[in-house]
Amino acid sequence: MYSSPMPARGDHDARRADVSAAVWRVLAARGFGGLTLRAVAAEMGVSTGLLTHYFPNKRALVRHAVDVAERHTDARDRHAAAGEGRPALRAALLDVLPLTDEATAMSRVWVSYWDGALADDEFAADQRRRYDRWRARLRSHVDAALAGAGTDPEALVATCAAFAHGLVVQALFDPAAFPADRQVALLDRFLADLFPA
């Protein structure tokens, strides 16, 4: 029986890069709720059969999509901090707000993922670890901002994370009421109240 030869490694890697790019475009347009093998195949102009070589089921596709989303998140442009402590915390929080079209697309992807993660123990555990890592990064900035003051830094970190993601959700659902300049103004007021001079 004749079988087609396996693709060369370079071809496989190039195809996987094409698949990842298509997955990201589908995520940015439709979120995790619209992520299907059929949607990715249509985005690439290929058959769903080709994609089953990479993803035998929807769970494998979602797992890959999370990896793609994390790579996009890690590679995004970041705000420069004017110093340590509060300025660095401000920059870190600005990084998660949907202030640009690209940041808005990224926020839509992650917010759409939360729904599925709530219903899946493994994905929920991954998301908890993701939050743990984010809060640990914020913690170093909060510690520097407090400079030894007798305030509970863990509570402040949780407050900052909750404020930022609450603002993300409001801006996604009502972008006209929460344009970029208002988001920045709200963040600055929040930090001024949290760390009074």
C-alpha positions as CSV (number, residue, x, y, z in Angstrom):
1,M,0.0,0.0,0.0
2,Y,1.3,3.4,-0.9
3,S,1.4,6.1,1.8
4,S,2.4,9.7,1.2
5,P,5.7,10.7,2.7
6,M,5.9,12.6,5.9
7,P,6.4,16.4,5.4
8,A,9.8,17.7,6.0
9,R,10.3,19.2,9.5
10,G,10.6,22.7,8.0
11,D,7.3,22.3,6.1
12,H,5.7,21.0,9.3
13,D,7.0,24.0,11.4
14,A,5.9,26.4,8.7
15,R,2.4,24.8,8.5
16,R,2.1,24.9,12.3
17,A,3.0,28.6,12.2
18,D,0.3,29.2,9.7
19,V,-2.2,27.3,11.9
20,S,-1.2,29.4,14.9
21,A,-1.7,32.6,13.0
22,A,-5.1,31.4,11.8
23,V,-6.0,30.4,15.4
24,W,-5.1,33.9,16.6
25,R,-7.2,35.6,13.9
26,V,-10.2,33.4,14.8
27,L,-9.7,34.2,18.5
28,A,-9.4,37.9,17.9
29,A,-12.6,37.9,15.8
30,R,-14.8,35.4,17.6
31,G,-13.2,34.6,21.0
32,F,-12.9,31.1,22.4
33,G,-16.6,30.6,22.0
34,G,-16.2,30.8,18.2
35,L,-13.0,28.7,18.0
36,T,-13.7,25.5,16.1
37,L,-11.7,23.3,13.7
38,R,-14.1,24.4,11.0
39,A,-13.5,28.1,11.7
40,V,-9.7,27.7,11.7
41,A,-9.8,25.6,8.5
42,A,-12.0,28.3,6.8
43,E,-9.6,31.0,7.9
44,M,-6.7,29.1,6.3
45,G,-8.7,28.0,3.3
46,V,-8.0,24.3,4.0
47,S,-10.0,21.2,4.9
48,T,-10.8,20.3,8.6
49,G,-9.1,17.0,7.8
50,L,-5.7,18.7,7.5
51,L,-6.2,20.3,11.0
52,T,-6.9,16.9,12.6
53,H,-3.2,16.1,12.1
54,Y,-2.5,18.9,14.6
55,F,-5.6,18.8,16.8
56,P,-7.5,15.5,17.2
57,N,-10.3,17.2,19.2
58,K,-11.6,20.6,20.4
59,R,-9.7,20.4,23.7
60,A,-6.4,20.1,21.9
61,L,-7.3,23.1,19.8
62,V,-8.2,25.1,22.8
63,R,-5.0,24.1,24.6
64,H,-3.0,25.3,21.5
65,A,-5.1,28.5,21.3
66,V,-4.2,29.3,25.0
67,D,-0.5,28.9,24.1
68,V,-0.9,31.2,21.1
69,A,-2.7,33.8,23.3
70,E,0.1,33.6,25.9
71,R,2.7,34.1,23.2
72,H,0.9,37.2,21.9
73,T,0.5,38.5,25.4
74,D,4.1,38.0,26.2
75,A,5.2,39.7,22.9
76,R,3.1,42.8,23.2
77,D,4.6,46.2,23.6
78,R,4.7,47.3,27.2
79,H,4.5,50.7,28.8
80,A,7.7,52.2,30.0
81,A,7.8,52.9,33.8
82,A,9.1,56.4,34.9
83,G,10.6,54.7,38.0
84,E,10.1,52.0,40.6
85,G,7.2,51.6,42.9
86,R,4.0,53.4,41.9
87,P,5.2,54.4,38.4
88,A,6.2,50.8,37.7
89,L,2.8,49.6,39.1
90,R,1.0,52.1,36.9
91,A,2.9,50.9,33.8
92,A,2.1,47.2,34.6
93,L,-1.6,48.0,35.0
94,L,-1.7,50.1,31.8
95,D,-0.3,47.0,30.1
96,V,-3.5,45.0,30.7
97,L,-6.0,47.8,29.8
98,P,-7.6,47.8,26.3
99,L,-6.1,51.1,25.3
100,T,-5.4,50.2,21.6
101,D,-7.1,48.0,19.0
102,E,-4.5,45.3,19.6
103,A,-4.9,45.4,23.4
104,T,-8.6,45.3,23.0
105,A,-8.4,42.2,20.8
106,M,-6.1,40.6,23.3
107,S,-8.5,41.4,26.2
108,R,-11.5,40.0,24.2
109,V,-9.6,36.8,23.8
110,W,-8.8,36.3,27.4
111,V,-12.2,37.4,28.7
112,S,-13.8,34.9,26.3
113,Y,-11.5,32.2,27.7
114,W,-12.6,32.7,31.3
115,D,-16.0,31.2,30.6
116,G,-14.5,27.9,29.4
117,A,-11.9,27.9,32.1
118,L,-14.6,28.1,34.8
119,A,-16.1,24.9,33.5
120,D,-12.9,22.9,33.2
121,D,-10.7,22.0,36.2
122,E,-7.5,21.9,34.3
123,F,-8.0,25.2,32.5
124,A,-9.2,26.7,35.8
125,A,-6.0,25.6,37.5
126,D,-3.9,27.1,34.7
127,Q,-5.8,30.4,35.0
128,R,-5.2,30.4,38.8
129,R,-1.5,30.0,38.1
130,R,-1.6,32.7,35.5
131,Y,-3.2,35.1,38.1
132,D,-0.6,34.0,40.7
133,R,2.2,35.0,38.4
134,W,0.6,38.3,37.5
135,R,0.0,39.2,41.2
136,A,3.6,38.2,42.0
137,R,4.8,40.7,39.4
138,L,2.5,43.4,40.8
139,R,3.6,42.6,44.3
140,S,7.2,43.7,43.7
141,H,5.9,47.1,42.5
142,V,3.5,47.4,45.4
143,D,6.3,46.6,47.9
144,A,8.4,49.3,46.4
145,A,5.5,51.8,46.4
146,L,4.8,51.1,50.1
147,A,8.5,51.4,51.1
148,G,7.9,49.6,54.3
149,A,4.7,51.3,55.3
150,G,2.4,49.3,57.6
151,T,-0.1,48.4,54.9
152,D,-1.1,44.8,53.8
153,P,0.6,44.5,50.4
154,E,-1.3,41.3,49.5
155,A,-4.6,43.2,49.9
156,L,-3.3,46.0,47.8
157,V,-2.1,43.6,45.0
158,A,-5.5,41.9,45.0
159,T,-7.2,45.3,44.9
160,C,-5.0,46.4,41.9
161,A,-5.7,43.2,40.0
162,A,-9.4,43.4,40.6
163,F,-9.6,47.1,39.6
164,A,-7.6,46.5,36.4
165,H,-9.7,43.5,35.2
166,G,-12.9,45.2,36.3
167,L,-12.0,48.2,34.1
168,V,-11.1,45.8,31.2
169,V,-14.5,44.2,31.3
170,Q,-16.3,47.6,31.5
171,A,-14.3,49.0,28.6
172,L,-15.0,45.9,26.5
173,F,-18.7,46.1,27.0
174,D,-19.0,49.8,26.7
175,P,-16.1,51.2,24.8
176,A,-17.8,54.5,24.1
177,A,-18.1,55.2,27.8
178,F,-14.6,54.0,28.6
179,P,-12.3,55.3,25.8
180,A,-8.5,55.0,26.4
181,D,-8.1,58.5,27.9
182,R,-10.8,57.8,30.5
183,Q,-9.3,54.5,31.4
184,V,-6.0,56.1,32.1
185,A,-7.6,58.9,34.1
186,L,-9.5,56.3,36.2
187,L,-6.3,54.3,36.8
188,D,-4.4,57.5,37.8
189,R,-7.2,58.5,40.3
190,F,-7.3,54.9,41.7
191,L,-3.5,54.9,42.3
192,A,-3.6,58.3,43.8
193,D,-6.3,57.2,46.3
194,L,-4.4,53.9,46.9
195,F,-1.0,55.5,47.5
196,P,-1.6,59.1,48.7
197,A,1.4,61.4,48.7
